[in-house]
Amino acid sequence: KQEVTQIPAALSVPEGENLVLNCSFTDSAIYNLQWFRQDPGKGLTSLLLIQSSQREQTSGRLNASLDKSSGRSTLYIAASQPGDSATYLCAVSPPSKSTFGDGTTLTVKP
Amino acid sequence: NAGVTQTPKFQVLKTGQSMTLQCAQDMNHNSMYWYRQDPGMGLRLIYYSASEGTTDKGEVPNGYNVSRLNKREFSLRLESAAPSQTSVYFCASNPMGDAYLSNYGYTFGSGTRLTVV
């Protein structure tokens, strides 16, 4: 059974800092990995999706990497802003359905 | 805007009442999912439908039923609501099932906040 772990559960940083969020998974036979953002009381918004054949994806200040052999993905956020405060979740997909991590709650202090 | 639409957004039920949560997507996705999200428990899959005409149990199916009415719509029914079903329910869709479209991942609805008293 696939297990997905996100550490730390919570992170607080000052504005402007670069930061890395981690996602680990136990079964490397994944189809793709997706990073989401969830604001309090809201649904999940997709940020980046990395196919199993890819090493990284970039969107603006976000960069996600994938290392299947080690079962790890990282989400790098450059020059963090208070508006980046949210919970970030990763999900890994076999061909049928995904397994979600519990998320990392990020707080960026002005 | 294209996406996943859930109704209602909020609902309060009394124990033993029944209700159906509605979900519709207009992205021509093959697969649809119902998740519940509880504090400290993360997202847990209730049921999913890999394609029109099929449904399968997820991690926590007890107390729920689903119907894949057509390719667009996937409903979740609580036959006799219990306080343990107080949660936030999310519907999601995914083109997975069609390898060509599998680059696009999941799209989530905005959720239904259900309280059972």
Interface residues (C-beta under 8 A of the other chain):
Chain A: Y31 N32 Q34 F36 K42 G43 L44 T45 S46 L49 Q51 L89 A91 S93 P95 S96 K97 S98 F100 G101 D102 G103
Chain B: S31 Y33 G40 G42 L43 L45 Y48 A50 G58 F90 A92 M96 S102 N103 Y104 G105 Y106 T107 F108 G109 S110 G111
